[in-house]
Amino acid sequence: MYDSIIRTTVPLIVAVLLGQAARVGLDLDPGAVTSIVTTVIGAVYYTAARALEQHMPTAGRVLLSAGLATRAPEYHRPR
């Protein structure tokens, strides 16, 4: 469970940081800009990192978990 939490949280943190960086110098409603930019950047970042993980597993794990998770999470069906 730790790995899945890390892999979800790291892209969100990256998205918030990039969203704040994109806001610099813009004269727009801060709440709306932050929400929209954070969501879009988070989705793009996660998609790109997952795609990279398919070809370069180590690089994908670093981008998705900042190197804190040692493997991709495994999901099992409940019995």
N, C-alpha and C positions, 0 to 999 in steps of 0.2 A: 504494500500500500504506500509506503514511503516514496518509492520510485514514481508512482503515478501522481502523487501530490507535487513532488518536485518538478516533474515534467509539465505539469499544468501551471504551476506558479511562476517558473522562470520566464516563459514566453509573455505572461501578463506583466511582469516587472519590466521586461525589455520594452514592451508596448507602451507602458506608462512613461518610461524615460524618453523614448523616441517621440511620443505624443507631446510631452512637455517641450522637447527641443523644437518640434515643428511649430509650436505656438509662439515662440519668440518672435517678436516683431510684427505679429498679426493683430489687427484691431477687430477682433471678433469676440462674441460671447464666450468666455473661457469654459464654462460648463459644457456647452454644446460641442465646441471644438474638441475638448478633451475626450468626451464620450465617443464621438464619431471616429476621431483619429486613433484612439486607443483600440477600439474594436477592429478597425480595418488593419492597422499595423499588427495587432496580435494575431489575427487570422492569417495574414500574409506570412508573417514570421513563422508561425507554427507549421503552415503548409510547406514552406520552403525547407524548414529544418527536417520535417518528416520525409520529404522527397530526398533530401541529401542523405538522410539516415539509411535509405534503401541502398545507396551506392557506397557510402562511406560511413559505416556504423559508428565509429568512434567520433567523427566530426558531428554527426547528428546528435549523439548523446551529450556531447559538450554543449552544443547550442540549445538543446532542450532542457538540460538539467544543470548547466554550469559545471559539469563534471562531477556533481554530487551523487548521481545515480550511476551504478556500475553496469546496468543492463536495462533493456527495454522492459516495461512491465508486461506481465503475462496475465491474460484474463481467462478464467475458466468458468464454464457454465455451472450453475448450482445444481446439485443432484437432488 
